[in-house]
Amino acid sequence: MIMKKNIINSIFGLAVASLMLTACSSADDAVTQSPTAPVDDTAINFGAYMNRTTTRGAYEGELTTATLQGAANGFGVLAYYTDNQPYNPNATPNFMYNQQVKYDAGSWTYSPLKYWPNEFGENATSTGIDKLSFFAYAPYVAVDAVTGYALPEEDENTGEEIIKDYGIVGMIRSAENGNPKVRYYVSLDPSTQVDLCWSSPVINKVKTDYTLSGDGSQVTFNFNHALASLNVQIDAMFDESAPGTNDLDPNTRIWVRSVTFEGLALKGELNLNNDVMTAPEWNDLYSNGLLIGEPVTIYDGRRDGREGVAAMPNEKPVAINENLVQSGAYAHNATSITAPDAPGVTKTAVNLFKADDEAAPIYVIPTGEPLRITIVYDVETVDDNLVSSFLSDNLTHGVSVENTISKTVLLDPDDPESGLTLDAGKQYTINLHLGMSSVKTTATVANWTNGDDAETDLPANE
């Protein structure tokens, strides 16, 4: 490496960056913060732009102006110094490693402040020009620089330190060469979602790219969502000619036992060295291979006569709406039946996942594979005459019919090859209409990122 003659030896004032969040709904919703003029143009300044929908309130974990400006958030930056050579995958983040840039007292700041390498111009001893490459993600998460694992966080209620098994769980190590990658785990609980955004990289930049104007121009990041937003609604379709109008017979219940998704993934590594104009590059966790989806089952649907009983070790109602699961003994008389804990699937659509807000989504990793949904559900009717047949509580006489239905959500119901694939930066609402022996799906899709908040209805899949 060529030695430098010019050494920056003065202390410069704090650089200030700005963050402008441009709303998806209209230009009138844009939130703009003008940057404060930097004290010296040799300091590195950051700016950022991120699109988001403002036509509704944000859901848990979604990046907004308020959440990104929170004390524990902001965005993280990894910067690579490669002397007079261009960036290459053998480099290490030796200039900035997971540097937090956060909102403080009306401006965006970071510490320790860094300065542009000074090897350029007539007085330089080398004909080479120092190059820096910058990569960014949001929201910021503190990690151990040696191991790359996310550091424990303090529990808001107990004050105890906990290691989260969802959201951003780590990244490459400080001494690790290769493209910067962020490791992510999906949460199936809408109340603990963590949005993940990344920016197009800023590659092979030199001091003169930003400082010749004398105004301290910023290294600017343009953030976009790396995940897909998925809301799944479920109801019972007792009358196909007029769905949602008829109630189920009072002696009958529909219980969900399991739902399996294909065409998405729950964990992976996001490569920050890819452009937002293309789909984000996701890799298998801890490997360099491209991410391939695998079936994701959110409830154990094995039939053992005790479906939904929490004490059974093979019953794992992870994330599923508890109102849809049989979890106790029936109570009934000659004219009605009640379940102590849940109404089951009814004509009223509800969130498949456990959520206070019926429209709350989960954020999932898209894989580019068609979305396929397999649902296992029981249709159960109390009948005291069936003395040798029991319902899923193993206590009540009646008939229990198991249904297992698989559906690939199609863009064109007449074309079996037109499967819907989830895209990063889009919001999907999938509606599952359960019949006595069939399932119909309908869906809508809206852009989460690019300024269009209008929903598009997909054709019904009979």
C-alpha positions as CSV (number, residue, x, y, z in Angstrom):
1,M,0.0,0.0,0.0
2,I,1.4,3.4,-0.9
3,M,2.3,5.6,2.1
4,K,0.5,8.9,2.4
5,K,2.4,12.2,2.6
6,N,-0.6,14.4,3.5
7,I,-2.0,13.6,6.9
8,I,-5.2,15.2,8.1
9,N,-4.2,16.8,11.4
10,S,-6.9,19.2,12.3
11,I,-10.1,18.4,14.2
12,F,-13.2,19.2,12.3
13,G,-16.7,20.0,13.6
14,L,-19.5,17.4,13.7
15,A,-20.9,16.5,10.3
16,V,-24.6,16.6,9.9
17,A,-26.6,14.3,7.6
18,S,-30.2,14.6,6.6
19,L,-32.9,12.0,6.1
20,M,-35.8,12.6,3.8
21,L,-38.6,10.1,3.9
22,T,-40.7,10.2,0.8
23,A,-44.3,8.9,1.2
24,C,-45.7,6.3,-1.2
25,S,-49.1,7.9,-1.3
26,S,-48.3,11.3,-2.8
27,A,-45.7,14.0,-3.1
28,D,-47.7,16.1,-0.6
29,D,-46.9,13.5,2.1
30,A,-43.1,14.0,1.8
31,V,-41.2,14.7,5.0
32,T,-38.1,16.7,4.3
33,Q,-35.3,17.8,6.6
34,S,-32.7,20.2,5.1
35,P,-29.2,19.4,6.1
36,T,-27.1,21.8,8.2
37,A,-24.1,23.0,6.4
38,P,-21.0,21.0,7.4
39,V,-18.2,22.8,9.2
40,D,-15.6,21.3,6.8
41,D,-16.1,19.5,3.5
42,T,-13.4,16.9,4.3
43,A,-15.8,15.2,6.8
44,I,-17.9,12.4,5.4
45,N,-21.6,13.3,5.5
46,F,-24.6,11.0,5.0
47,G,-28.0,11.5,3.5
48,A,-30.8,8.9,3.1
49,Y,-34.1,8.5,1.4
50,M,-36.7,5.9,2.1
51,N,-40.2,5.3,0.6
52,R,-43.1,4.3,2.8
53,T,-46.8,4.2,2.7
54,T,-48.6,7.0,4.8
55,T,-52.2,6.4,3.8
56,R,-52.6,4.3,7.0
57,G,-51.0,3.9,10.3
58,A,-47.8,1.9,10.4
59,Y,-47.7,-1.7,11.7
60,E,-45.4,-3.1,14.2
61,G,-41.8,-2.9,13.1
62,E,-42.4,-1.0,9.9
63,L,-39.9,1.7,9.3
64,T,-41.4,5.2,9.4
65,T,-40.1,8.7,10.1
66,A,-40.8,8.2,13.8
67,T,-39.3,4.8,14.3
68,L,-36.2,5.5,12.3
69,Q,-35.7,8.6,14.3
70,G,-36.0,6.7,17.6
71,A,-33.0,6.6,19.8
72,A,-32.3,2.9,19.3
73,N,-32.7,3.0,15.5
74,G,-31.3,4.9,12.6
75,F,-29.3,3.0,10.0
76,G,-26.1,1.1,9.9
77,V,-23.2,1.7,7.5
78,L,-20.3,-0.6,6.5
79,A,-17.5,1.2,4.5
80,Y,-14.5,-0.4,2.7
81,Y,-11.2,1.4,2.1
82,T,-9.4,-0.1,-0.9
83,D,-6.6,2.4,-1.5
84,N,-6.3,3.0,-5.2
85,Q,-8.0,-0.3,-6.1
86,P,-11.7,-0.7,-6.9
87,Y,-13.9,-2.5,-4.4
88,N,-13.7,-6.3,-4.6
89,P,-15.3,-9.2,-2.6
90,N,-11.9,-9.9,-0.9
91,A,-12.1,-6.5,0.9
92,T,-13.0,-6.1,4.6
93,P,-15.1,-3.4,6.2
94,N,-12.0,-1.7,7.4
95,F,-13.2,2.0,7.3
96,M,-16.6,1.7,9.0
97,Y,-18.1,-1.4,10.6
98,N,-21.8,-1.3,11.5
99,Q,-21.6,2.5,12.1
100,Q,-24.8,3.8,13.5
101,V,-26.2,7.0,12.0
102,K,-29.0,8.2,14.2
103,Y,-31.3,11.2,14.7
104,D,-30.2,13.5,17.5
105,A,-31.5,16.9,18.5
106,G,-32.9,17.6,15.1
107,S,-30.1,16.2,12.9
108,W,-28.6,13.0,11.8
109,T,-25.2,12.3,13.3
110,Y,-22.6,9.6,13.9
111,S,-19.5,9.1,16.0
112,P,-16.6,8.9,15.7
113,L,-16.6,11.2,12.7
114,K,-14.6,10.0,9.7
115,Y,-12.9,12.0,7.0
116,W,-12.2,11.5,3.3
117,P,-8.7,10.0,2.6
118,N,-6.5,12.9,1.4
119,E,-4.4,11.4,-1.4
120,F,-5.2,13.4,-4.4
121,G,-4.1,16.5,-6.2
122,E,-0.8,18.1,-7.1
123,N,0.9,17.4,-3.7
124,A,0.2,13.7,-3.5
125,T,3.1,11.3,-3.8
126,S,1.1,8.7,-5.7
127,T,-0.9,8.8,-8.9
128,G,-3.5,6.6,-7.2
129,I,-6.6,8.0,-5.7
130,D,-8.1,6.6,-2.4
131,K,-11.4,4.8,-2.9
132,L,-14.2,4.2,-0.4
133,S,-17.3,2.0,-0.9
134,F,-20.3,2.3,1.3
135,F,-23.2,-0.1,2.1
136,A,-26.2,0.5,4.4
137,Y,-29.1,-1.2,6.0
138,A,-31.9,-0.2,8.3
139,P,-32.9,-0.4,11.1
140,Y,-29.6,-0.4,13.0
141,V,-28.8,-3.3,15.3
142,A,-25.7,-3.4,17.6
143,V,-23.5,-6.5,16.9
144,D,-20.4,-8.0,18.3
145,A,-17.6,-7.0,15.8
146,V,-15.6,-10.2,16.5
147,T,-18.4,-12.7,16.2
148,G,-20.9,-10.8,14.0
149,Y,-23.8,-11.9,16.3
150,A,-26.4,-9.3,17.5
151,L,-25.8,-8.1,21.0
152,P,-28.4,-8.8,23.7
153,E,-31.1,-6.2,24.2
154,E,-32.8,-5.0,27.4
155,D,-36.3,-6.3,27.9
156,E,-38.7,-3.3,28.2
157,N,-40.7,-5.0,31.0
158,T,-38.1,-6.8,33.1
159,G,-34.9,-5.0,32.3
160,E,-33.2,-8.3,31.7
161,E,-30.9,-8.8,28.7
162,I,-32.4,-11.0,26.0
163,I,-31.1,-12.3,22.7
164,K,-33.8,-12.1,20.1
165,D,-34.4,-15.0,17.7
166,Y,-36.1,-12.8,15.1
167,G,-35.3,-9.7,13.1
168,I,-31.7,-8.8,12.4
169,V,-29.7,-11.4,14.2
170,G,-26.2,-10.6,12.9
171,M,-23.9,-9.8,10.0
172,I,-20.5,-10.5,8.6
173,R,-17.6,-10.1,11.1
174,S,-15.4,-6.9,11.2
175,A,-12.4,-8.9,10.0
176,E,-14.3,-11.0,7.4
177,N,-13.8,-10.4,3.7
178,G,-16.5,-10.6,1.2
179,N,-19.7,-8.8,0.3
180,P,-21.4,-7.3,3.4
181,K,-24.4,-9.4,4.5
182,V,-27.1,-9.0,7.1
183,R,-28.6,-12.1,8.7
184,Y,-32.4,-12.1,9.3
185,Y,-35.0,-14.3,10.9
186,V,-38.8,-13.8,10.3
187,S,-41.1,-13.5,13.2
188,L,-44.5,-15.2,12.8
189,D,-46.0,-12.9,15.5
190,P,-47.3,-9.6,13.9
191,S,-46.5,-7.8,17.2
192,T,-42.8,-8.5,16.9
193,Q,-42.2,-7.7,13.3
194,V,-38.9,-6.2,12.2
195,D,-38.8,-4.4,8.8
196,L,-35.5,-4.7,6.9
197,C,-34.4,-2.2,4.3
198,W,-31.3,-1.9,2.2
199,S,-29.8,0.7,-0.1
200,S,-28.0,0.6,-3.4
201,P,-24.3,0.5,-2.6
202,V,-22.2,3.6,-3.2
203,I,-19.1,2.2,-4.8
204,N,-15.5,3.4,-5.5
205,K,-16.0,7.0,-4.4
206,V,-13.2,9.5,-3.9
207,K,-13.0,12.7,-2.0
208,T,-13.3,14.9,-5.1
209,D,-16.7,13.2,-5.9
210,Y,-18.1,15.1,-3.0
211,T,-15.9,18.0,-2.0
212,L,-14.8,19.9,-5.0
213,S,-18.1,21.9,-4.8
214,G,-17.1,23.0,-1.3
215,D,-20.6,22.3,0.0
216,G,-19.8,19.0,1.7
217,S,-22.0,16.9,-0.5
218,Q,-23.4,13.8,1.0
219,V,-23.0,10.1,0.5
220,T,-26.7,9.4,-0.1
221,F,-28.5,6.1,0.4
222,N,-31.9,5.2,-1.2
223,F,-33.5,2.6,1.1
224,N,-36.1,0.1,-0.1
225,H,-37.8,-2.9,1.6
226,A,-36.0,-6.2,1.3
227,L,-39.1,-8.2,2.6
228,A,-42.6,-8.8,1.4
229,S,-45.6,-7.9,3.6
230,L,-48.1,-10.7,3.9
231,N,-51.6,-10.6,5.6
232,V,-53.6,-13.8,5.5
233,Q,-57.4,-13.6,6.2
234,I,-59.6,-16.7,6.7
235,D,-63.3,-17.3,6.8
236,A,-65.9,-20.0,6.2
237,M,-67.8,-20.1,2.9
238,F,-71.0,-22.0,3.7
239,D,-72.9,-20.7,0.7
240,E,-70.7,-20.2,-2.4
241,S,-73.4,-18.2,-4.1
242,A,-73.5,-15.7,-1.3
243,P,-70.3,-16.1,0.8
244,G,-70.2,-14.4,4.2
245,T,-73.9,-14.3,4.6
246,N,-74.9,-17.6,6.3
247,D,-74.0,-18.8,9.7
248,L,-72.7,-22.3,10.4
249,D,-75.1,-24.8,12.0
250,P,-74.8,-24.2,15.8
251,N,-73.8,-27.8,16.3
252,T,-70.8,-27.6,13.9
253,R,-67.4,-26.1,14.3
254,I,-64.5,-25.6,11.8
255,W,-61.0,-25.9,13.4
256,V,-57.7,-25.1,11.7
257,R,-55.0,-27.6,12.5
258,S,-52.2,-26.5,10.3
259,V,-51.3,-24.1,7.5
260,T,-48.2,-24.6,5.4
261,F,-46.7,-22.0,3.0
262,E,-44.4,-22.6,0.1
263,G,-42.7,-19.9,-1.9
264,L,-41.2,-18.0,1.0
265,A,-38.5,-18.3,3.6
266,L,-38.1,-17.6,7.3
267,K,-34.4,-17.0,7.5
268,G,-31.6,-15.9,5.2
269,E,-28.7,-13.5,4.5
270,L,-29.3,-10.3,2.7
271,N,-26.4,-9.3,0.4
272,L,-26.0,-5.5,0.7
273,N,-24.0,-5.4,-2.5
274,N,-26.9,-5.4,-4.9
275,D,-28.9,-2.7,-6.5
276,V,-32.4,-1.7,-5.4
277,M,-33.5,-1.6,-9.1
278,T,-33.3,-5.4,-9.1
279,A,-34.7,-7.9,-6.6
280,P,-32.7,-8.1,-3.3
281,E,-30.2,-11.0,-3.3
282,W,-30.9,-13.4,-0.5
283,N,-28.5,-16.2,0.3
284,D,-28.9,-19.3,2.4
285,L,-28.0,-18.5,6.0
286,Y,-24.2,-18.9,6.5
287,S,-23.5,-20.0,3.0
288,N,-23.0,-18.3,-0.4
289,G,-25.8,-20.2,-2.2
290,L,-29.0,-18.4,-3.3
291,L,-31.9,-18.8,-0.9
292,I,-34.4,-21.6,-1.8
293,G,-37.7,-21.7,0.0
294,E,-38.9,-24.6,2.0
295,P,-42.3,-25.5,3.4
296,V,-43.2,-23.4,6.5
297,T,-45.9,-24.8,8.8
298,I,-47.3,-22.5,11.4
299,Y,-49.2,-25.1,13.4
300,D,-48.6,-28.8,14.0
301,G,-51.4,-30.5,12.2
302,R,-50.8,-34.2,13.1
303,R,-54.0,-35.9,13.9
304,D,-53.8,-37.7,17.2
305,G,-57.2,-37.2,18.7
306,R,-56.0,-34.3,20.8
307,E,-55.6,-31.6,18.3
308,G,-55.2,-28.2,19.8
309,V,-54.6,-29.4,23.4
310,A,-51.8,-27.2,24.6
311,A,-50.4,-29.9,27.0
312,M,-49.6,-32.2,24.2
313,P,-45.9,-31.9,23.2
314,N,-46.6,-32.1,19.5
315,E,-49.1,-29.3,19.5
316,K,-47.4,-26.0,18.8
317,P,-49.8,-23.2,18.1
318,V,-47.0,-20.9,17.1
319,A,-48.4,-17.5,15.8
320,I,-51.8,-18.9,14.8
321,N,-54.9,-17.0,15.8
322,E,-56.1,-18.8,19.0
323,N,-59.7,-18.3,18.0
324,L,-59.2,-20.7,15.1
325,V,-57.8,-23.6,17.1
326,Q,-59.8,-26.1,19.2
327,S,-58.2,-25.9,22.6
328,G,-60.7,-27.3,25.1
329,A,-63.8,-29.5,25.6
330,Y,-67.1,-28.8,24.0
331,A,-70.2,-27.7,25.9
332,H,-73.5,-28.3,24.2
333,N,-77.2,-28.8,24.6
334,A,-80.1,-29.8,22.3
335,T,-80.0,-26.5,20.4
336,S,-76.5,-25.1,20.6
337,I,-72.8,-25.8,21.0
338,T,-70.1,-23.7,22.5
339,A,-66.4,-24.1,22.7
340,P,-64.8,-22.6,25.8
341,D,-61.9,-20.9,24.1
342,A,-62.6,-20.3,20.5
343,P,-65.4,-19.9,18.0
344,G,-63.4,-21.6,15.2
345,V,-63.7,-20.4,11.6
346,T,-66.9,-18.4,11.0
347,K,-68.3,-16.3,8.1
348,T,-66.4,-13.3,9.5
349,A,-62.9,-13.1,8.1
350,V,-60.1,-12.9,10.7
351,N,-56.4,-12.7,10.7
352,L,-54.8,-16.2,10.4
353,F,-52.0,-15.0,12.7
354,K,-52.3,-13.9,16.3
355,A,-52.7,-10.2,16.0
356,D,-54.7,-7.5,17.8
357,D,-55.1,-5.7,14.4
358,E,-57.0,-7.9,11.9
359,A,-55.0,-6.2,9.1
360,A,-51.6,-6.7,10.7
361,P,-49.2,-8.5,8.4
362,I,-46.1,-10.6,8.9
363,Y,-42.9,-9.7,6.9
364,V,-41.4,-12.7,5.0
365,I,-38.5,-13.3,2.8
366,P,-39.5,-13.7,-0.9
367,T,-37.8,-16.6,-2.8
368,G,-39.1,-16.1,-6.3
369,E,-41.1,-19.3,-6.1
370,P,-44.9,-19.6,-6.6
371,L,-46.9,-19.1,-3.4
372,R,-48.7,-22.3,-2.4
373,I,-50.8,-22.7,0.7
374,T,-51.9,-26.1,2.2
375,I,-54.5,-25.9,5.0
376,V,-55.6,-28.8,7.2
377,Y,-58.9,-28.3,9.0
378,D,-61.6,-30.3,10.7
379,V,-65.3,-29.9,10.2
380,E,-66.9,-31.3,13.4
381,T,-70.5,-31.8,14.4
382,V,-71.8,-32.9,17.8
383,D,-74.1,-35.9,17.5
384,D,-74.9,-37.9,20.7
385,N,-76.1,-40.8,18.6
386,L,-72.6,-41.5,17.5
387,V,-71.6,-43.2,20.8
388,S,-68.4,-44.7,19.5
389,S,-67.1,-41.6,17.6
390,F,-65.5,-38.6,19.3
391,L,-64.6,-35.1,18.3
392,S,-61.1,-33.6,18.6
393,D,-61.4,-33.1,22.4
394,N,-61.7,-36.9,22.7
395,L,-64.6,-36.3,25.1
396,T,-67.6,-35.3,23.0
397,H,-69.6,-37.6,20.7
398,G,-69.9,-36.6,17.1
399,V,-68.4,-36.7,13.6
400,S,-65.0,-35.1,12.7
401,V,-64.1,-34.8,9.0
402,E,-60.5,-34.0,8.1
403,N,-59.9,-31.8,5.1
404,T,-56.5,-31.2,3.5
405,I,-56.5,-28.6,0.7
406,S,-53.5,-27.3,-1.3
407,K,-53.8,-24.2,-3.5
408,T,-51.2,-22.4,-5.6
409,V,-52.3,-18.8,-5.9
410,L,-52.5,-18.1,-9.6
411,L,-52.4,-14.9,-11.5
412,D,-54.6,-16.5,-14.1
413,P,-56.9,-19.3,-12.8
414,D,-56.9,-20.9,-16.3
415,D,-53.1,-21.1,-16.4
416,P,-51.5,-23.4,-13.9
417,E,-48.1,-22.0,-14.7
418,S,-49.1,-18.4,-13.6
419,G,-48.3,-18.8,-9.9
420,L,-48.1,-15.7,-7.8
421,T,-44.5,-15.0,-6.6
422,L,-43.9,-12.7,-3.7
423,D,-41.8,-9.6,-4.4
424,A,-39.8,-7.5,-2.0
425,G,-41.4,-4.2,-1.4
426,K,-45.0,-5.3,-2.0
427,Q,-47.9,-5.9,0.3
428,Y,-50.1,-8.9,-0.2
429,T,-53.5,-9.8,1.3
430,I,-54.5,-13.5,0.8
431,N,-58.1,-14.5,1.6
432,L,-58.8,-18.2,2.4
433,H,-62.4,-19.0,2.1
434,L,-63.0,-22.5,3.6
435,G,-65.9,-24.6,2.3
436,M,-67.1,-27.9,3.5
437,S,-64.9,-29.7,1.0
438,S,-63.0,-27.0,-0.9
439,V,-61.0,-23.8,-0.5
440,K,-61.3,-20.7,-2.7
441,T,-58.6,-18.0,-2.5
442,T,-58.7,-14.3,-3.5
443,A,-55.9,-11.9,-3.1
444,T,-54.9,-8.2,-3.5
445,V,-51.4,-6.8,-4.0
446,A,-50.1,-3.2,-3.4
447,N,-46.7,-1.6,-3.7
448,W,-45.0,-0.9,-0.4
449,T,-42.1,1.0,-1.9
450,N,-42.4,2.7,-5.2
451,G,-45.0,5.4,-4.5
452,D,-48.1,3.5,-5.7
453,D,-50.4,2.6,-2.7
454,A,-53.3,1.4,-4.9
455,E,-54.4,-2.2,-4.5
456,T,-54.8,-4.6,-7.4
457,D,-57.3,-7.4,-7.1
458,L,-56.1,-10.8,-8.3
459,P,-58.6,-13.2,-9.9
460,A,-60.4,-15.7,-7.6
461,N,-58.9,-19.1,-7.5
462,E,-61.8,-21.6,-7.3
